[in-house]
Amino acid sequence: MTDYQLTQKVIGCAMKVHSALGPGLLESAYRECLYFELCGAGLFVEKEKPMPLVYSNVKLECGYRVDLMVERRLILEIKSVEAINDIHLAQVLTYLKLANLQLALLMNFNVLHLRNGIKRIVNHYNDSASSAKTSAPSAVNLR
């Protein structure tokens, strides 16, 4: 399954959850329901996955936990907030760097239409083809 196919499948599951629950619930409710849907769709999902920090060649547990990791390559960060801001993007980029992954979806379920609450975040620093370039991480609205 390509990254595109995986993200489309995940977004479809998220939209199903949002259609059933609507906005206004706690992040934990959306996380549990999305976990249920993703597992039901046949995907391998890890919930509250610890992300250790490597410092001086030692793995340190610093409390970083990814909401959901799908197929060991896609990070899902679930929010239920008034608006996504820069600190949320920085949090997801930190998770991507710690996990040495390239792709994440930041999903804010506290919106009327979920498509307005999803950002696709790509960590170009881990892309071997562009490692010589000085490309920065990017976030894209999925509207």
PyRosetta script that sets phi, psi and omega in degrees:
from pyrosetta import init, pose_from_sequence

init()
pose = pose_from_sequence("MTDYQLTQKVIGCAMKVHSALGPGLLESAYRECLYFELCGAGLFVEKEKPMPLVYSNVKLECGYRVDLMVERRLILEIKSVEAINDIHLAQVLTYLKLANLQLALLMNFNVLHLRNGIKRIVNHYNDSASSAKTSAPSAVNLR")
pose.set_psi(1, 130.5)
pose.set_omega(1, 179.3)
pose.set_phi(2, -74.7)
pose.set_psi(2, 165.4)
pose.set_omega(2, 175.8)
pose.set_phi(3, -58.9)
pose.set_psi(3, -41.0)
pose.set_omega(3, 179.6)
pose.set_phi(4, -61.0)
pose.set_psi(4, -47.4)
pose.set_omega(4, -179.9)
pose.set_phi(5, -63.1)
pose.set_psi(5, -39.9)
pose.set_omega(5, 179.3)
pose.set_phi(6, -64.3)
pose.set_psi(6, -47.0)
pose.set_omega(6, -179.6)
pose.set_phi(7, -64.8)
pose.set_psi(7, -36.4)
pose.set_omega(7, 177.8)
pose.set_phi(8, -64.8)
pose.set_psi(8, -40.3)
pose.set_omega(8, 178.6)
pose.set_phi(9, -64.9)
pose.set_psi(9, -43.6)
pose.set_omega(9, 179.5)
pose.set_phi(10, -64.2)
pose.set_psi(10, -45.0)
pose.set_omega(10, 179.6)
pose.set_phi(11, -63.0)
pose.set_psi(11, -39.0)
pose.set_omega(11, 176.5)
pose.set_phi(12, -60.0)
pose.set_psi(12, -43.3)
pose.set_omega(12, 177.4)
pose.set_phi(13, -64.8)
pose.set_psi(13, -41.3)
pose.set_omega(13, 179.4)
pose.set_phi(14, -63.8)
pose.set_psi(14, -40.4)
pose.set_omega(14, 178.9)
pose.set_phi(15, -65.8)
pose.set_psi(15, -35.2)
pose.set_omega(15, 176.6)
pose.set_phi(16, -62.6)
pose.set_psi(16, -44.6)
pose.set_omega(16, 178.3)
pose.set_phi(17, -62.5)
pose.set_psi(17, -47.5)
pose.set_omega(17, -177.6)
pose.set_phi(18, -64.6)
pose.set_psi(18, -38.2)
pose.set_omega(18, 178.2)
pose.set_phi(19, -62.9)
pose.set_psi(19, -36.8)
pose.set_omega(19, -178.7)
pose.set_phi(20, -77.1)
pose.set_psi(20, -37.5)
pose.set_omega(20, -173.0)
pose.set_phi(21, -101.9)
pose.set_psi(21, -30.2)
pose.set_omega(21, -175.2)
pose.set_phi(22, 71.8)
pose.set_psi(22, -178.4)
pose.set_omega(22, 179.5)
pose.set_phi(23, -80.6)
pose.set_psi(23, 167.8)
pose.set_omega(23, 170.0)
pose.set_phi(24, 104.1)
pose.set_psi(24, -4.6)
pose.set_omega(24, 179.5)
pose.set_phi(25, -92.3)
pose.set_psi(25, 173.0)
pose.set_omega(25, 176.3)
pose.set_phi(26, -71.9)
pose.set_psi(26, 151.5)
pose.set_omega(26, 176.8)
pose.set_phi(27, -52.9)
pose.set_psi(27, -40.6)
pose.set_omega(27, -177.3)
pose.set_phi(28, -61.5)
pose.set_psi(28, -33.8)
pose.set_omega(28, 178.5)
pose.set_phi(29, -66.2)
pose.set_psi(29, -45.1)
pose.set_omega(29, 178.9)
pose.set_phi(30, -65.5)
pose.set_psi(30, -40.2)
pose.set_omega(30, -180.0)
pose.set_phi(31, -61.2)
pose.set_psi(31, -46.4)
pose.set_omega(31, -178.8)
pose.set_phi(32, -64.9)
pose.set_psi(32, -43.1)
pose.set_omega(32, -179.9)
pose.set_phi(33, -67.8)
pose.set_psi(33, -40.0)
pose.set_omega(33, 178.4)
pose.set_phi(34, -67.2)
pose.set_psi(34, -38.8)
pose.set_omega(34, 175.4)
pose.set_phi(35, -57.5)
pose.set_psi(35, -46.2)
pose.set_omega(35, 178.9)
pose.set_phi(36, -59.2)
pose.set_psi(36, -46.6)
pose.set_omega(36, -178.9)
pose.set_phi(37, -65.7)
pose.set_psi(37, -43.6)
pose.set_omega(37, -178.4)
pose.set_phi(38, -65.3)
pose.set_psi(38, -42.6)
pose.set_omega(38, 176.8)
pose.set_phi(39, -63.5)
pose.set_psi(39, -40.2)
pose.set_omega(39, 177.9)
pose.set_phi(40, -64.6)
pose.set_psi(40, -24.8)
pose.set_omega(40, 178.3)
pose.set_phi(41, -85.2)
pose.set_psi(41, 4.2)
pose.set_omega(41, 176.5)
pose.set_phi(42, 85.2)
pose.set_psi(42, 15.8)
pose.set_omega(42, -179.5)
pose.set_phi(43, -93.7)
pose.set_psi(43, 148.2)
pose.set_omega(43, 174.0)
pose.set_phi(44, -83.1)
pose.set_psi(44, 119.5)
pose.set_omega(44, -174.9)
pose.set_phi(45, -129.2)
pose.set_psi(45, 132.9)
pose.set_omega(45, 174.0)
pose.set_phi(46, -110.8)
pose.set_psi(46, 130.5)
pose.set_omega(46, -176.3)
pose.set_phi(47, -105.9)
pose.set_psi(47, 137.5)
pose.set_omega(47, 179.1)
pose.set_phi(48, 52.4)
pose.set_psi(48, 46.1)
pose.set_omega(48, -176.4)
pose.set_phi(49, -72.6)
pose.set_psi(49, 123.5)
pose.set_omega(49, 178.1)
pose.set_phi(50, -65.1)
pose.set_psi(50, 141.8)
pose.set_omega(50, 177.0)
pose.set_phi(51, -121.4)
pose.set_psi(51, 95.3)
pose.set_omega(51, -179.0)
pose.set_phi(52, -69.5)
pose.set_psi(52, 151.6)
pose.set_omega(52, 176.0)
pose.set_phi(53, -99.0)
pose.set_psi(53, 129.5)
pose.set_omega(53, 177.4)
pose.set_phi(54, -96.7)
pose.set_psi(54, 119.0)
pose.set_omega(54, -179.8)
pose.set_phi(55, -132.8)
pose.set_psi(55, 124.7)
pose.set_omega(55, -177.1)
pose.set_phi(56, 52.1)
pose.set_psi(56, 45.1)
pose.set_omega(56, 178.7)
pose.set_phi(57, 62.0)
pose.set_psi(57, 22.2)
pose.set_omega(57, 178.0)
pose.set_phi(58, -122.8)
pose.set_psi(58, 130.7)
pose.set_omega(58, 176.2)
pose.set_phi(59, -79.7)
pose.set_psi(59, 122.2)
pose.set_omega(59, -179.3)
pose.set_phi(60, -115.8)
pose.set_psi(60, 130.4)
pose.set_omega(60, 174.8)
pose.set_phi(61, -83.8)
pose.set_psi(61, 109.0)
pose.set_omega(61, -176.2)
pose.set_phi(62, -110.3)
pose.set_psi(62, 9.3)
pose.set_omega(62, 177.8)
pose.set_phi(63, 93.4)
pose.set_psi(63, 2.1)
pose.set_omega(63, 176.9)
pose.set_phi(64, -73.2)
pose.set_psi(64, 127.9)
pose.set_omega(64, 178.9)
pose.set_phi(65, -139.2)
pose.set_psi(65, 127.9)
pose.set_omega(65, 176.5)
pose.set_phi(66, -80.6)
pose.set_psi(66, 133.6)
pose.set_omega(66, 179.4)
pose.set_phi(67, -55.3)
pose.set_psi(67, -58.6)
pose.set_omega(67, 178.8)
pose.set_phi(68, -141.4)
pose.set_psi(68, 137.5)
pose.set_omega(68, 171.2)
pose.set_phi(69, -120.0)
pose.set_psi(69, 125.0)
pose.set_omega(69, -174.5)
pose.set_phi(70, -108.0)
pose.set_psi(70, 128.3)
pose.set_omega(70, 176.9)
pose.set_phi(71, 54.4)
pose.set_psi(71, 28.8)
pose.set_omega(71, 178.2)
pose.set_phi(72, 59.4)
pose.set_psi(72, 16.6)
pose.set_omega(72, -177.7)
pose.set_phi(73, -143.6)
pose.set_psi(73, -6.1)
pose.set_omega(73, 180.0)
pose.set_phi(74, -126.9)
pose.set_psi(74, 120.6)
pose.set_omega(74, 177.5)
pose.set_phi(75, -91.5)
pose.set_psi(75, 133.4)
pose.set_omega(75, 173.7)
pose.set_phi(76, -115.2)
pose.set_psi(76, 121.1)
pose.set_omega(76, 175.0)
pose.set_phi(77, -110.2)
pose.set_psi(77, 118.5)
pose.set_omega(77, -174.9)
pose.set_phi(78, -99.0)
pose.set_psi(78, 133.2)
pose.set_omega(78, 176.4)
pose.set_phi(79, -131.4)
pose.set_psi(79, 156.4)
pose.set_omega(79, 169.8)
pose.set_phi(80, -139.9)
pose.set_psi(80, 76.8)
pose.set_omega(80, -172.7)
pose.set_phi(81, -129.5)
pose.set_psi(81, 166.9)
pose.set_omega(81, 179.6)
pose.set_phi(82, -61.8)
pose.set_psi(82, -41.3)
pose.set_omega(82, 179.8)
pose.set_phi(83, -157.0)
pose.set_psi(83, 148.0)
pose.set_omega(83, 173.6)
pose.set_phi(84, -75.8)
pose.set_psi(84, 133.6)
pose.set_omega(84, 177.0)
pose.set_phi(85, -129.0)
pose.set_psi(85, -176.8)
pose.set_omega(85, -173.2)
pose.set_phi(86, -60.3)
pose.set_psi(86, -32.9)
pose.set_omega(86, -179.4)
pose.set_phi(87, -66.7)
pose.set_psi(87, -32.8)
pose.set_omega(87, 176.5)
pose.set_phi(88, -67.7)
pose.set_psi(88, -41.6)
pose.set_omega(88, 177.3)
pose.set_phi(89, -63.7)
pose.set_psi(89, -42.6)
pose.set_omega(89, 179.0)
pose.set_phi(90, -62.7)
pose.set_psi(90, -38.9)
pose.set_omega(90, 177.9)
pose.set_phi(91, -59.6)
pose.set_psi(91, -46.5)
pose.set_omega(91, -178.5)
pose.set_phi(92, -67.4)
pose.set_psi(92, -40.5)
pose.set_omega(92, 177.1)
pose.set_phi(93, -62.3)
pose.set_psi(93, -37.7)
pose.set_omega(93, 175.8)
pose.set_phi(94, -60.9)
pose.set_psi(94, -45.0)
pose.set_omega(94, 178.5)
pose.set_phi(95, -61.6)
pose.set_psi(95, -41.6)
pose.set_omega(95, 178.7)
pose.set_phi(96, -61.5)
pose.set_psi(96, -43.5)
pose.set_omega(96, 179.8)
pose.set_phi(97, -65.8)
pose.set_psi(97, -45.1)
pose.set_omega(97, -179.3)
pose.set_phi(98, -63.4)
pose.set_psi(98, -35.8)
pose.set_omega(98, -178.9)
pose.set_phi(99, -87.6)
pose.set_psi(99, -7.5)
pose.set_omega(99, -176.4)
pose.set_phi(100, 57.5)
pose.set_psi(100, 45.3)
pose.set_omega(100, 178.8)
pose.set_phi(101, -117.3)
pose.set_psi(101, 168.4)
pose.set_omega(101, -176.9)
pose.set_phi(102, -109.1)
pose.set_psi(102, -23.7)
pose.set_omega(102, -166.9)
pose.set_phi(103, -127.7)
pose.set_psi(103, 136.1)
pose.set_omega(103, 176.3)
pose.set_phi(104, -144.6)
pose.set_psi(104, 155.8)
pose.set_omega(104, 170.5)
pose.set_phi(105, -119.1)
pose.set_psi(105, 126.4)
pose.set_omega(105, 174.2)
pose.set_phi(106, -101.7)
pose.set_psi(106, 116.9)
pose.set_omega(106, -173.2)
pose.set_phi(107, -118.9)
pose.set_psi(107, 119.3)
pose.set_omega(107, 174.7)
pose.set_phi(108, -102.7)
pose.set_psi(108, 110.1)
pose.set_omega(108, -177.7)
pose.set_phi(109, -82.4)
pose.set_psi(109, -7.1)
pose.set_omega(109, -178.3)
pose.set_phi(110, -89.9)
pose.set_psi(110, 52.2)
pose.set_omega(110, 178.6)
pose.set_phi(111, -134.2)
pose.set_psi(111, 158.3)
pose.set_omega(111, -179.8)
pose.set_phi(112, -67.4)
pose.set_psi(112, -44.2)
pose.set_omega(112, 178.8)
pose.set_phi(113, -120.2)
pose.set_psi(113, 119.5)
pose.set_omega(113, -173.6)
pose.set_phi(114, -58.6)
pose.set_psi(114, -31.7)
pose.set_omega(114, -179.2)
pose.set_phi(115, -57.5)
pose.set_psi(115, -24.9)
pose.set_omega(115, 178.0)
pose.set_phi(116, -82.9)
pose.set_psi(116, -6.4)
pose.set_omega(116, -177.4)
pose.set_phi(117, -111.7)
pose.set_psi(117, 10.9)
pose.set_omega(117, -177.1)
pose.set_phi(118, -111.6)
pose.set_psi(118, 129.0)
pose.set_omega(118, 173.8)
pose.set_phi(119, -122.7)
pose.set_psi(119, 133.2)
pose.set_omega(119, 175.4)
pose.set_phi(120, -95.8)
pose.set_psi(120, 125.0)
pose.set_omega(120, -176.2)
pose.set_phi(121, -118.2)
pose.set_psi(121, 128.3)
pose.set_omega(121, -178.8)
pose.set_phi(122, -117.7)
pose.set_psi(122, 128.5)
pose.set_omega(122, 176.7)
pose.set_phi(123, -96.7)
pose.set_psi(123, 96.5)
pose.set_omega(123, -177.4)
pose.set_phi(124, -71.5)
pose.set_psi(124, -17.6)
pose.set_omega(124, -179.1)
pose.set_phi(125, -64.5)
pose.set_psi(125, -24.0)
pose.set_omega(125, 179.8)
pose.set_phi(126, -94.5)
pose.set_psi(126, 4.0)
pose.set_omega(126, -179.6)
pose.set_phi(127, -85.2)
pose.set_psi(127, 110.1)
pose.set_omega(127, -176.0)
pose.set_phi(128, -62.1)
pose.set_psi(128, -29.8)
pose.set_omega(128, -179.9)
pose.set_phi(129, -70.0)
pose.set_psi(129, -26.4)
pose.set_omega(129, -177.6)
pose.set_phi(130, -114.1)
pose.set_psi(130, 15.9)
pose.set_omega(130, -175.9)
pose.set_phi(131, -64.5)
pose.set_psi(131, -26.2)
pose.set_omega(131, 178.9)
pose.set_phi(132, -78.9)
pose.set_psi(132, -17.8)
pose.set_omega(132, 179.9)
pose.set_phi(133, -83.9)
pose.set_psi(133, 165.3)
pose.set_omega(133, 177.0)
pose.set_phi(134, -105.1)
pose.set_psi(134, 47.6)
pose.set_omega(134, -179.5)
pose.set_phi(135, -77.6)
pose.set_psi(135, 141.0)
pose.set_omega(135, -179.6)
pose.set_phi(136, -97.1)
pose.set_psi(136, 160.5)
pose.set_omega(136, 174.6)
pose.set_phi(137, -60.7)
pose.set_psi(137, 153.2)
pose.set_omega(137, -178.6)
pose.set_phi(138, -133.0)
pose.set_psi(138, 152.4)
pose.set_omega(138, 175.2)
pose.set_phi(139, -125.7)
pose.set_psi(139, 136.8)
pose.set_omega(139, -177.5)
pose.set_phi(140, -128.6)
pose.set_psi(140, 132.0)
pose.set_omega(140, 172.8)
pose.set_phi(141, -74.2)
pose.set_psi(141, 139.0)
pose.set_omega(141, 178.0)
pose.set_phi(142, -102.8)
pose.set_psi(142, 81.7)
pose.set_omega(142, 179.8)
pose.set_phi(143, -115.3)
pose.dump_pdb("model.pdb")
